[in-house]
Amino acid sequence: MLQHIFKLIWKKKRSNFLMMLEIFVSFLILFAVWSLSVYTYRNYATPAGLSTERVWTVFLNYNTDQDSVLRINNELVTRHVQSIREIKSFSFAANNLPFSFSSSNRELEFKGKKVLSEIMLVGEDYPAVLGMSLSAGQWFSAADTVGGRRPVVITRHLARDLLGAEEPIGQQISLDGDEKRTVVGVVDYFRHKSSFQEDDNCFFEPAGSADYNLLLQVGTGANAEFEAQLAHSLQQLNPDWTIEIQHLDQMKDTQNQLVLIPILILFVVCGFLVFNVGLGLFGVLFQNISRRKGEIGIRRAVGATKMQVMGYFIGETLVIASFGIGLGFFFAIQIPLLHVLDVEASIYVWGILLAVLSIYLITIGCAFYPSRQAAAIYPATALHEE
Amino acid sequence: MLKNYLKITITVMRRRKMFTFITLFGISMTLSILIVLTAFYEHLFSTNYPEIHRDRSLYATVLEEVESESGGMRRGPMSISYINKYLKTLKTPEKVAFASIPNTVNTYGNGKKLKLFFKYSDPVFWEIMGFEFLEGKAFTQREIDNNESVAIINDQTRDDYFGKGLPALGKTIEINGQNLRVIGVVRGCPITRMVVAADVYLPYHLQKRDPNNQDMNGSYYAIVLARSEADLPAIQREYFEIVPRIPLQTYGEFKPDRLNANLSTYFDSLVQDTFFRTGEGSARTRFYIFISLFALLFMSLPAINLVNINISRILERSSEIGIRKAFGASSWTLVAQFVIENVLLTLFGGLVAILLSAGFLWWFNQSGLIDYADLTINWTVVLVALVLSLVFGLMSGVYPAWRMSRLPAVEALKG
């Protein structure tokens, strides 16, 4: 049966060429869209490693570079924040706060292997503010820094990337060439750019005097009025400071939207394209089948059942689709083979599988009604017309 | 005769409703998507309010200090002192202005929290930009020399902070703990115009960070206005001759030995200089190739679809062609009819597309997703797209019809 269909289609390859071309292009587009979806979903399903609930950020700028002034200001702010009952815990941090627009990358080295990683300069209470938990070791404290030791906490991803199979705790890694760091703790995940960020390298270091943005864990009673008071009281500490309070969950929403909106637009546009193609296929199949009434009549007359005729026409469409898919597969597989983009190969496999599946579903959907029409033809009427 | 053709066309369209719908849907959907996308493109990149001289302006947005040995890099906007020293001294431009990157601040006026974007600028900024002043006027060098605390706000901030419809001139607004006197209210512009958009504009002397900062890095962009578009390359040449001779600073361990700077047209400053490091030519080319391939793939699909549908429709009508030939119609009469059918269908599809996209753009503009959005239909694109779909329609509908009309009537009648 299948051989029979292949032979028939091969003989009519010129008239089926456009349909194959259409399937080929649709396959490539669907492959791109599905790969992107799988990639995005996978990232979304990975744990974030931090909680944004009731976390506020204070973008603080002392507007000075003098180290002594920075230290005094930091003490002033610490004492002030500690005196407010509504603030449960707080931490200083550098400019690249979670879900903010800035980022900061440094190069780490271990036994000759060099890796780029995000650096977060943060305070001792940082995990408490963001509800983070460590999977090994512990967070750095003031005691860790005695004797010139410089403790860091790293993500599991960075441990794999930089240290490979070695036990991370206690390892010495160097930053930007020669400054030695000691790993004291490991967190499983820390996805701080958006809910759709890929699990990535990140490490935490104790904040210095120039890292004076604030992260606050506030109590349930903290409302807009409290926010205004907080901003006002901080401003009163020094009129030259610039202060801006934001809520971490809103910052996360903003970042998520920036990722999601382009994807949604792509989905809508592709959806219309595929619908368009589906309609076109439907029309062409309908036309083809109504022109082959004679053939259907003969098939029925020599004993083919209704189901067989229907199955035959659907099968024929699927074979045409397979030609298009085959050609598309050849091009699609080049992307993981040539490592065009730095993404896991399994994502492309899923992309191809889903694209094949959706093409077959679309073609079956489009072929179903015309094929049923064909099967409903009476052999006598069809042959009579001929 | 023409009326006859029209009648036939409409009858044919109504007889095969499904095919008409498929063709119309394909044409109008593709055109709508094209129109909407170009509207967004124009919104982002063309000369728009208030950047009325964007076509003869160059934008300096970024400096890169590179340490060749380690590959380390510092990258960011410029300081006022850098702009004064190396950009304001250029001889070819007509005017050079600067404005800071937008900052956000909360202000708690009228018992509610307002999140405002604010920007510092010099007086020249107001000479280059075509802001429409609803109240008052721009600040000049005089306010800066007298160290006056003044601000210019946009109409939305006026409505939110002082109350809707109330004049704001001379009143004070509190920003960053400073009390500022409002000296002007401008009609706002969408946030997508990054270099100019803000809710509050302040003269640069109000900036809290030490304005005598001698570092190269700061938080300012420069806008360089040329006398005419033809002068742009000359200005770029003059600047890029200076850049390699600019003395570099060291920052502790980090000792940069090379300076990369940009001075580009608006499109380049936004697309290339944001996504690519200076001199990353190959990555940029690959990016553009990737985008163009995807666009080509996108556009080819509806075209193939249209051709496919048209060809199978013509086959269906072979008996009609046969009969008309048998009754003495010439090939040309038949072709004329198919041309008119195609033109009508395409025009109708185009009309639907224009209505759909105009509706969408209207909805988008008033939805508040982007404040002050002013997306409009680009009629040149509509025309080009219509012509393109006509070409595909004619290629796929008329050419097979013409070939069939050359067949002997008996053959055509047989189908």
Boltz contact constraints between the chains, C-beta under 6 A:
constraints:
  - contact:
      token1: [A, 18]
      token2: [B, 308]
      max_distance: 6.0
  - contact:
      token1: [A, 21]
      token2: [B, 304]
      max_distance: 6.0
  - contact:
      token1: [A, 22]
      token2: [B, 304]
      max_distance: 6.0
  - contact:
      token1: [A, 25]
      token2: [B, 297]
      max_distance: 6.0
  - contact:
      token1: [A, 25]
      token2: [B, 300]
      max_distance: 6.0
  - contact:
      token1: [A, 25]
      token2: [B, 301]
      max_distance: 6.0
  - contact:
      token1: [A, 63]
      token2: [B, 208]
      max_distance: 6.0
  - contact:
      token1: [A, 63]
      token2: [B, 209]
      max_distance: 6.0
  - contact:
      token1: [A, 224]
      token2: [B, 113]
      max_distance: 6.0
  - contact:
      token1: [A, 228]
      token2: [B, 108]
      max_distance: 6.0
  - contact:
      token1: [A, 235]
      token2: [B, 177]
      max_distance: 6.0
  - contact:
      token1: [A, 239]
      token2: [B, 177]
      max_distance: 6.0
  - contact:
      token1: [A, 240]
      token2: [B, 208]
      max_distance: 6.0
  - contact:
      token1: [A, 242]
      token2: [B, 176]
      max_distance: 6.0
  - contact:
      token1: [A, 244]
      token2: [B, 104]
      max_distance: 6.0
  - contact:
      token1: [A, 244]
      token2: [B, 105]
      max_distance: 6.0
  - contact:
      token1: [A, 244]
      token2: [B, 106]
      max_distance: 6.0
  - contact:
      token1: [A, 245]
      token2: [B, 106]
      max_distance: 6.0
  - contact:
      token1: [A, 269]
      token2: [B, 33]
      max_distance: 6.0
  - contact:
      token1: [A, 272]
      token2: [B, 29]
      max_distance: 6.0
  - contact:
      token1: [A, 273]
      token2: [B, 301]
      max_distance: 6.0
  - contact:
      token1: [A, 276]
      token2: [B, 26]
      max_distance: 6.0
  - contact:
      token1: [A, 276]
      token2: [B, 302]
      max_distance: 6.0
  - contact:
      token1: [A, 276]
      token2: [B, 305]
      max_distance: 6.0
  - contact:
      token1: [A, 277]
      token2: [B, 305]
      max_distance: 6.0
  - contact:
      token1: [A, 279]
      token2: [B, 22]
      max_distance: 6.0
  - contact:
      token1: [A, 280]
      token2: [B, 305]
      max_distance: 6.0
  - contact:
      token1: [A, 280]
      token2: [B, 308]
      max_distance: 6.0
  - contact:
      token1: [A, 280]
      token2: [B, 309]
      max_distance: 6.0
  - contact:
      token1: [A, 283]
      token2: [B, 19]
      max_distance: 6.0
  - contact:
      token1: [A, 283]
      token2: [B, 22]
      max_distance: 6.0
  - contact:
      token1: [A, 283]
      token2: [B, 309]
      max_distance: 6.0
  - contact:
      token1: [A, 284]
      token2: [B, 308]
      max_distance: 6.0
  - contact:
      token1: [A, 284]
      token2: [B, 312]
      max_distance: 6.0
  - contact:
      token1: [A, 287]
      token2: [B, 312]
      max_distance: 6.0
  - contact:
      token1: [A, 287]
      token2: [B, 316]
      max_distance: 6.0
